[in-house]
Amino acid sequence: MIHYQLCCAGGHGFDGWFSSSAAFDRQVEAGEIICPVCGSVDISKALMTPSIGASGGRDREKLSAVMSEVNARIRKFRRHVEDTAENVGKDFAEEARRMHYDETEKRGIYGEASLRETAELREEGIEVFPLPALPEEQN
């Protein structure tokens, strides 16, 4: 069995167990995996911590090295977004709509949006992507 962390287009996270990676792919394609929160069938695998057995110190060292690299890449990506896009704060959803409907110039923006606002933007055909959270933000 394979365990995946899953995420719907609305940003809701949940777990799933599958007999194989191919079984997951078939079920997603057939629309058989449904978000338990909003009912969306637009499902993808979420970023997961690698599952490395704790059989010894070397395995823990490998896991630590992998997680350090993942976190470094997330930090680099976040810095890039913050350096090259405009922070529109809580006005994110409205500003994204204004750009989509050509009411203002198109440019890189980031900010805050609720799961509901994000789902509504996606329903309107407006692409939005959450910035990955850093470990220190989870505390």
N, C-alpha and C positions, 0 to 999 in steps of 0.2 A: 504494500500500500504506500502511496505517496501523499504527503500532507502539504497543502498549499495554503498560503494566506491569499485571499482573494479580495478584489475591490470592484465595486460597480462604478458606472459612469458618474453617479452622484457622490462618489467619495466614501461610501459606506464600506467598512472592512468586515470580513467574516472568514471562517475556516472552511476548508473542503478536503475530503479524503477521496482518492481516486486509485483505481487498480493500476493505472499506468499514466504516463504523460499523454499518450495517444488517446486514452479514454477521456481525459480532461478536454483535449482538443475537440474530440467528437461531440461531447456534451455541450461545450460552449457553442460550437457551430450550429448545433440543433436547437439552441435556445433552451436547453434543459436545466441550466443552472440559473437560479433566480435569487436576486438579493433579498434577504429576509426582512430588510428594513423598508425598501421602496418598491420592490417587485421588478426592478430593472433586469433585463437579460443581457445588457451590455457589460460583460464581466471580463476581467483580466487578472492575471497573477500580480500580486503586490510584491514589493521588495521584501525579502525575508532574510533573516540571519541564517547563514549556512549551518547545516546540521552536521557537526563534526563530533564524533564520539569522544567521550571524556576518558579514554582508556589510558591516558598518560599525559605527562607534561608537554610532550611535543605537540599533541593534538590541541591542547589549550593555547600553546604558543602560536600555532598555525591560525587558529580561530581569532586570536588577538590581532595578529598581523593582517588578516583579511578584513576584520572590522575596522582597524585603523585606516586601511586603504580606502574602504568604502566611505567612512566618515570624512576623510580628507577630500575625496572627490565631491561629496555633497557640499562641503564647505566651499570648495572652489566654484562649483556651479552657482551656489547662492551668492557668493561675492560677485560673480559675473553678472547675474541678474540685477543685483543691487547697484552695480557700477554702470550698467548700460540701459537701465529702464527707469521709468518714473514711478515713484511710490505715490499712489493716489489714495492710499488708506482705505477708509470705509466706503469711499465712492467708487470702488473697483467695478462693481456690477454695472452701475450707471455709465461710467466712462467707457467700459468695454462695449456697451450697447451703442453709445454715441459714435464710437469709432466704426463699429460694424455697419451702422446705418449711414455712414459718411456725413455725420453731423459735426465731426471734428477730425483733425489730422490723425492718421494712423501712426502709432508709435508703440514702443515697448512699454508696458505698464505692469505693475504688480501692486498688490494691496490685500485687503481683507474681503472675504465673501463667505456667507453662510453656505451650508450644504444645499439648502433650498435655492438660494440665489445661483449657485453653481449649476444645479440641475436645470433651472429655468434658462440660463444662458446657453447650455448645451442643447436644450430643446429648440431654441431659436437659431441653432446652427453656429453659435459663437464658440470657438475653441478656447477652453481654459484648462490650465494644468496646475495642480497644487505644487508648491515648492516643497521638496522633501524636508521633513523635520530632522533636526539634529538631536542627538541623544540628550544633550543638556536642556533642550526645550521640552522634554517629556517628563521632567521632574516637577 
